[in-house]
Amino acid sequence: MTEAMTLKENELQSLEERKNYVITVVGCGRMGLPTACLFSDAGFKVVCLDSDPCVVSQINKGNSPFAEQGLSQLLKRNLRENRVSATTDPKEAVSESNIIILTVNTPIDEKKQPDYSNLEGSCKNIGLSLKRGTLLIVESTVGPSITETLIQKTLEASSGLKAGVDFGLAYSPIRATFGRALKDMTEYSRVVTGINRQSLLAAKAVLKTIVKGELVEVSNFRTAEAVKLFELIYRDANISLANEFALFCETAGIDYYQAQKAANTQPFCHLLRPGIVSGHITKDPFLLIDEAVDVGVKLRMTTLARNINDDVLKHAYNLVKSALRDCDKPVRRSRIAILGVSYRPNVKEARGSLVPELVNLLKRMGAKVTVFDPYFTYKELRNLGYNAEPTLDKTVEGTNCVLIAVGHNRFKRLSLGKISVIMKKPSALVDLDHVVNPLRAMKEGFIYRGLGRGVWKK
C-alpha cells in the first residue's frame, strides 16, 4: 500500500498521482460529505464511511441527504466516474485507505457537556483496521487537548501503532458554513498542524488538492483546536454585543440598525446584526468552556455571551406579548404564525435551529402556533413536529400575530397589505431579523415590534 504519511508538500499535484491514493472520510454529515465530494472531484478514490445506513444508501444512489448548494451535482458526477462510494463497514473502508479524514460531530448534552463518545467510537473502529503508513487528518471541531489525548491515545491503543512513527496524524479544522460549504472549503484559508513535521507536510500535500486559500501552519494540536473555537466564540460574543445594544435601543427609542450603519463607518467598528443565534455556534463554545474548567480557568465573557444570546428567545416572547397587549389581546389563546424554521436565512436546514424552542415557549404560554417556511414543504414541516399549513396565506389566515423568526430573502417580498386583510384585527407583526420596513408595516395597520427597533413603539 502506498504510504501517505511520507508525502512531501509538493506531491499530489497531478491527477495521475492522486489516483494512487484512497481517502476514507469518516462521518458524512453536513461537512463530511462535501469534503468527500471535493476530494473525489480532485481525482482521489473516496470512500464515505458513516454509521447511518440511510445516509449511506442515499449517497450510493446519488442523493445528497442535505440541501447543500452544488453538492448533489458533484456527488452524481463522481459516482458516474466511480470515484466515490459509501459504506457502513469501517474494516473494509479503513483497511483499503491511504488517507483517513475524520469529520465526526461532537454534540452537547443537556448539561452543556461535550459528548465525545461518537468520536471515540470512530477512533476505535479506525484503529482496529489501521495500516502502517496511513495519514489521518482530523477535521472535527473539538476542545483543545482532544486530538493529542482522546483521539491519538484511542487510535494507538486499538491499532497497536504509534502516531508519528507508524502513521501520520494531523489536525485541520473545517472553516465552512452550511449552504455554502463547497465554496468555503475551497476558498477559505485553512489552519493545519501535525504531530511532527512529516505529518504536517503530508497533510498540506493532501489539503492543497482542494484548498485554494492559504494553509496556515501552527505549532501544535492545541493551538489549532483553539483557533477554530476562538473564531466561533468571537462571532458569538460580537452578536451578543449587538443583541445587548438592540435591547437598549428598544427601551431608549433608538433604531439600532440606523445606529449600527452609522457606527460601522468608523474603520475599527464592526457591529453585527442582532438576532437569534442558531447552529453550531450555540454548542461549540462549550467545548472550550469544558476544557477551561479542566485547567482551572473561568471563561466569563464566553459564558456571558452564550447567556445573552440564549435570552433572545425570551425577549422574542416579550416582543410578542407587548405587541399583542397593544392589540388588547393576551398571549394566551392568541393565534401566532411563525415565519421561518431554518437555522439561518436562505438555507433549507432545520438542525441547529432554535425555532422549536421559541414555538414551545409560546405554546407553554397558551398560544396556538403555526409555522411556514418556503424552503420546506407542508409535509416536511409536519414531520419536523410543527403545526403547519400548506400555504403562507393559510398559515397567517385568522391569526393575531405574525412573527418573522428567520430573515429569508423571500420574506422581504411579503405583501403586507394582503396578509393584513386575512388576519384578525387589530393584528401584530414582530420582526426578529430586520426583514420588514417598520413604516410600511404600520401603514398597513400592523402593531409593529422589531428587535432593536424601539423607536417604533407607541
C-alpha positions in Angstrom: 0.0 0.0 0.0 1.3 3.5 -0.9 2.3 5.3 2.2 0.6 8.7 2.5 2.3 9.6 5.8 5.6 10.2 3.9 4.1 12.5 1.3 6.0 15.7 0.6 4.3 19.1 0.3 4.8 19.4 -3.4 3.4 16.0 -4.3 -0.1 15.1 -5.4 -0.1 17.9 -8.0 -1.2 15.7 -10.9 -4.3 13.6 -11.3 -2.1 10.6 -12.1 -0.5 10.9 -8.6 -3.9 11.2 -6.9 -5.3 8.1 -8.5 -2.9 6.0 -6.4 -4.5 7.1 -3.1 -7.7 6.1 -1.5 -9.3 8.5 1.0 -11.9 7.5 3.6 -14.0 10.3 5.1 -15.4 9.2 8.4 -18.7 10.9 9.3 -20.5 12.0 6.2 -22.7 14.7 7.7 -23.1 18.4 6.6 -19.3 18.9 6.4 -18.1 15.3 5.8 -20.0 14.7 2.5 -18.9 18.0 0.9 -15.3 17.1 1.9 -15.6 13.6 0.4 -17.1 15.0 -2.9 -14.4 17.7 -3.2 -11.6 15.1 -2.8 -13.2 12.7 -5.3 -13.6 15.6 -7.7 -9.9 16.3 -7.3 -9.1 12.8 -8.6 -8.9 10.6 -5.5 -10.9 7.5 -4.9 -13.0 8.3 -1.9 -15.0 6.1 0.5 -17.7 7.7 2.6 -17.9 5.9 5.9 -21.0 6.6 8.1 -22.8 4.6 10.8 -26.2 5.6 9.4 -27.4 3.1 6.7 -29.9 5.6 5.4 -27.2 8.2 4.7 -25.0 5.6 3.1 -27.9 4.4 0.9 -28.7 7.9 -0.2 -25.1 8.6 -1.1 -24.8 5.5 -3.2 -27.9 6.4 -5.1 -26.6 9.8 -5.8 -29.0 11.6 -3.5 -27.4 14.1 -1.1 -29.1 13.9 2.3 -28.5 17.7 2.7 -29.7 20.6 0.6 -26.2 22.0 0.1 -25.7 24.1 -3.0 -24.0 22.2 -5.7 -23.5 19.1 -3.7 -25.9 16.8 -5.5 -24.4 17.6 -8.9 -20.9 17.0 -7.5 -21.9 13.7 -5.9 -23.7 12.4 -9.1 -20.7 13.3 -11.3 -18.2 11.4 -9.2 -20.5 8.4 -8.7 -20.6 8.2 -12.5 -16.8 8.3 -12.6 -16.6 5.6 -9.9 -14.5 7.9 -7.7 -16.8 7.9 -4.7 -18.8 5.2 -2.8 -20.3 4.9 0.7 -20.3 2.1 3.3 -21.1 1.4 7.0 -18.2 -1.1 7.2 -15.2 0.5 9.0 -13.0 -2.5 8.5 -13.4 -2.6 4.7 -13.1 1.2 4.4 -10.1 1.8 6.6 -8.1 -1.2 5.5 -8.2 -0.1 1.9 -7.3 3.5 2.6 -4.1 5.5 2.5 -5.6 8.7 3.9 -8.4 8.9 6.5 -10.2 12.2 7.2 -12.2 12.4 10.5 -15.2 14.7 10.4 -17.3 13.2 13.2 -19.6 15.8 15.0 -19.4 16.4 18.8 -22.8 17.0 20.3 -23.5 18.8 23.6 -25.7 17.0 26.3 -28.5 18.6 28.3 -25.9 19.7 30.9 -23.9 21.6 28.2 -21.1 19.0 28.4 -19.4 17.8 25.2 -20.2 14.2 24.3 -17.1 12.6 22.6 -18.5 9.1 22.6 -19.1 9.1 18.8 -15.7 10.4 18.2 -14.1 7.9 20.5 -16.0 5.0 18.9 -15.0 6.1 15.4 -11.3 6.2 16.5 -11.6 2.7 18.0 -13.0 1.4 14.7 -10.4 3.1 12.7 -7.6 1.8 14.9 -8.7 -1.8 14.6 -8.0 -1.7 10.8 -5.4 1.0 10.6 -2.4 0.2 8.4 1.2 1.4 8.8 1.9 4.4 6.6 -1.6 5.8 6.7 -2.1 9.5 7.1 -5.0 10.6 9.4 -6.3 14.1 9.3 -8.7 15.2 12.0 -11.2 17.9 10.8 -13.7 17.7 13.6 -14.3 20.7 15.9 -13.0 19.6 19.3 -11.7 21.1 22.6 -8.0 21.9 22.9 -6.2 18.6 24.0 -8.7 16.2 22.5 -6.6 15.3 19.4 -3.5 14.5 21.5 -5.4 12.7 24.2 -8.6 11.0 23.3 -8.0 10.7 19.5 -4.3 9.9 19.5 -4.5 7.5 22.5 -7.6 5.7 21.3 -6.0 5.2 17.8 -2.8 3.9 19.3 -4.5 1.6 21.8 -6.8 0.0 19.3 -4.2 -0.3 16.5 -1.0 -1.1 18.4 0.7 1.5 16.2 2.4 4.8 17.3 1.3 8.1 15.9 4.1 10.0 14.1 6.1 6.8 13.7 3.8 4.2 12.2 1.0 6.5 11.0 0.8 10.2 10.3 -1.6 12.4 12.4 -2.6 16.0 11.5 -5.3 18.4 12.5 -7.0 20.9 10.2 -10.5 22.2 11.3 -13.1 22.9 8.6 -14.0 26.5 8.1 -17.3 26.5 6.3 -21.0 27.4 6.7 -23.8 25.1 5.7 -25.4 26.4 2.5 -22.0 27.5 1.0 -19.8 24.7 2.3 -18.2 23.8 -1.1 -17.3 27.4 -1.8 -16.0 28.0 1.7 -13.9 24.8 1.9 -12.1 25.6 -1.3 -11.6 29.4 -1.0 -11.0 30.0 2.7 -7.6 29.6 4.3 -7.1 26.5 6.5 -5.2 26.1 9.7 -3.1 23.0 9.8 -0.7 21.2 12.1 0.8 17.8 12.7 2.2 15.6 15.4 5.5 16.0 13.7 6.9 17.9 10.7 6.4 15.0 8.3 2.7 14.6 9.2 2.3 18.3 8.7 3.9 18.2 5.2 1.8 15.2 4.2 -1.4 16.9 5.4 -0.5 20.0 3.4 0.0 18.0 0.3 -3.4 16.4 0.6 -5.3 19.6 1.5 -3.7 21.6 -1.3 -5.6 19.4 -3.8 -8.8 21.1 -2.8 -7.9 24.3 -0.9 -7.2 27.4 -2.9 -6.7 29.6 0.2 -3.6 29.8 2.3 -2.6 26.8 4.5 -1.7 28.5 7.9 0.7 26.4 9.9 0.5 26.4 13.7 2.9 24.7 16.1 0.7 22.1 17.8 -2.7 20.5 18.1 -4.0 22.5 21.0 -3.3 25.8 19.2 -5.1 24.6 16.1 -8.1 23.3 18.1 -8.2 26.6 20.0 -8.1 28.7 16.8 -11.4 27.1 15.5 -13.2 27.7 18.8 -11.8 31.3 19.1 -13.3 32.1 15.7 -16.7 30.8 16.7 -16.7 32.5 20.1 -15.5 35.8 18.6 -18.7 35.8 16.4 -20.9 34.7 19.3 -19.5 37.4 21.6 -20.0 40.1 18.8 -23.6 39.0 18.2 -24.2 39.1 22.0 -23.0 42.7 22.0 -25.4 43.5 19.1 -28.2 41.9 21.0 -27.5 43.8 24.2 -27.3 47.1 22.2 -30.6 46.1 20.5 -32.4 45.7 23.8 -31.1 49.1 24.9 -32.3 50.7 21.7 -35.8 49.4 22.1 -36.0 51.0 25.6 -34.2 54.2 24.6 -36.3 54.9 21.5 -33.3 54.3 19.1 -33.3 52.4 15.8 -30.3 50.0 16.3 -29.9 49.4 12.5 -29.5 53.2 11.9 -27.0 53.5 14.7 -25.2 50.3 13.5 -24.8 51.6 10.0 -23.5 54.9 11.2 -21.1 53.4 13.7 -19.7 51.0 11.2 -18.4 53.9 9.0 -15.6 54.1 11.6 -12.9 51.7 10.3 -12.4 49.8 13.5 -16.1 49.3 14.4 -17.8 46.2 13.1 -21.1 45.9 14.8 -23.1 42.8 13.7 -26.9 42.4 13.3 -28.8 41.2 16.4 -31.0 38.1 16.4 -31.5 34.5 17.4 -28.2 32.7 17.3 -28.6 29.1 16.0 -26.4 26.3 14.6 -23.1 25.1 15.8 -22.3 28.5 17.5 -24.8 27.6 20.2 -22.9 24.4 21.2 -19.2 24.8 20.2 -18.3 27.4 22.8 -19.0 24.7 25.4 -16.1 22.7 24.0 -13.8 25.4 25.2 -15.6 26.1 28.4 -15.3 22.4 29.3 -11.5 22.5 28.7 -11.2 25.8 30.6 -12.8 24.2 33.7 -10.2 21.3 33.5 -7.3 23.8 33.6 -8.9 26.0 36.3 -9.8 29.0 34.1 -13.2 30.7 34.1 -14.2 32.0 30.7 -16.5 34.7 31.9 -17.1 36.6 28.6 -17.6 33.3 26.6 -20.3 32.2 29.1 -21.9 35.6 29.3 -22.2 35.8 25.5 -23.9 32.5 25.4 -26.3 33.5 28.1 -27.1 36.9 26.4 -27.8 35.2 23.1 -29.9 32.4 24.6 -32.0 35.1 26.3 -33.1 36.5 22.9 -35.7 33.8 22.8 -37.3 35.1 26.0 -37.1 38.6 24.6 -38.8 37.5 21.4 -41.7 36.3 23.6 -41.7 39.7 25.3 -42.0 41.5 22.0 -44.9 39.3 21.0 -46.5 39.9 24.4 -46.0 43.7 24.0 -47.5 43.8 20.5 -50.5 41.7 21.5 -51.1 43.9 24.5 -51.5 46.9 22.2 -54.0 44.7 20.3 -55.9 44.2 23.6 -55.0 40.5 23.4 -53.1 38.3 25.9 -50.7 35.7 24.5 -53.0 33.0 25.9 -55.4 31.9 23.3 -53.8 34.1 20.6 -53.0 32.6 17.2 -49.5 33.2 16.1 -47.9 32.5 12.8 -44.1 32.0 12.8 -42.3 32.5 9.5 -39.0 30.6 9.1 -37.7 27.5 10.8 -34.2 27.2 9.3 -31.2 27.7 11.5 -30.2 30.7 9.4 -31.6 32.6 6.4 -31.8 31.3 2.9 -30.9 27.6 3.6 -33.0 24.5 3.9 -31.7 23.2 7.2 -33.6 22.9 10.4 -31.0 21.2 12.5 -29.5 23.6 15.0 -32.4 26.0 14.7 -33.8 27.4 17.9 -37.3 28.0 16.4 -38.6 24.8 18.1 -37.7 26.3 21.5 -39.5 29.6 20.5 -42.6 27.6 19.4 -42.6 25.6 22.7 -42.2 28.8 24.8 -45.2 30.4 23.1 -47.3 27.2 23.4 -46.5 27.0 27.1 -47.9 30.5 27.5 -51.1 29.3 25.9 -50.7 30.5 22.3 -51.7 28.4 19.3 -48.7 28.4 16.9 -48.4 27.6 13.2 -45.3 27.8 11.1 -44.3 28.4 7.5 -41.0 28.2 5.7 -40.7 28.5 1.9 -37.7 26.1 1.9 -39.8 23.3 3.4 -42.9 21.5 2.2 -46.0 21.2 4.3 -45.3 17.5 4.8 -41.7 18.2 5.8 -42.8 20.8 8.4 -45.3 18.3 9.9 -42.6 15.6 10.0 -40.4 18.1 12.0 -43.2 18.2 14.6 -44.6 21.6 13.7 -48.3 22.6 13.3 -48.2 23.8 9.7 -50.5 24.8 6.8 -49.9 24.1 3.1 -49.5 27.8 2.1 -48.4 31.1 3.6 -52.0 32.5 3.3 -53.4 29.6 5.2 -50.7 29.9 7.8 -51.5 33.6 8.6 -55.3 33.5 8.0 -57.2 34.3 11.2 -54.0 34.8 13.2 -53.5 37.7 15.7 -49.7 38.0 15.2 -47.1 37.2 12.5 -43.6 36.6 13.9 -40.7 36.7 11.4 -38.1 34.4 13.1 -35.7 33.8 10.1 -34.9 36.5 7.6 -35.2 34.6 4.3 -35.0 36.9 1.3 -38.4 35.7 0.2 -39.9 37.3 3.2 -38.7 40.7 2.1 -41.2 40.4 -0.7 -44.2 39.8 1.6 -47.4 41.5 0.6 -48.2 43.1 4.0 -51.5 44.5 2.7 -52.7 41.1 1.6 -51.6 39.5 4.9 -53.3 42.2 6.9 -56.6 41.6 5.2 -56.8 37.9 6.2 -55.6 38.4 9.8 -57.7 39.2 12.7 -57.9 42.9 13.7 -56.1 44.5 15.2 -53.1 42.5 14.0 -49.5 42.4 15.2 -46.2 41.9 13.4 -43.0 41.1 15.2 -39.8 41.1 13.2 -36.7 39.5 14.7 -34.4 39.7 11.6 -34.8 43.2 10.1 -37.0 42.0 7.2 -39.9 44.4 7.2 -39.8 48.2 7.0 -41.4 49.5 10.2 -43.2 52.4 8.5 -44.6 50.1 5.8 -45.9 47.7 8.4 -47.5 50.5 10.4 -49.0 52.0 7.2 -50.7 48.6 6.6 -52.3 48.8 10.1 -50.0 46.5 12.0 -49.0 46.9 15.6 -45.3 46.6 15.0 -42.4 45.4 17.1 -38.8 44.7 15.9 -35.7 43.5 17.6 -33.7 46.7 18.2 -36.4 48.9 16.7 -37.6 50.7 19.9 -38.2 53.9 18.0 -41.4 52.3 16.5 -43.1 51.6 19.8 -46.1 53.6 20.8 
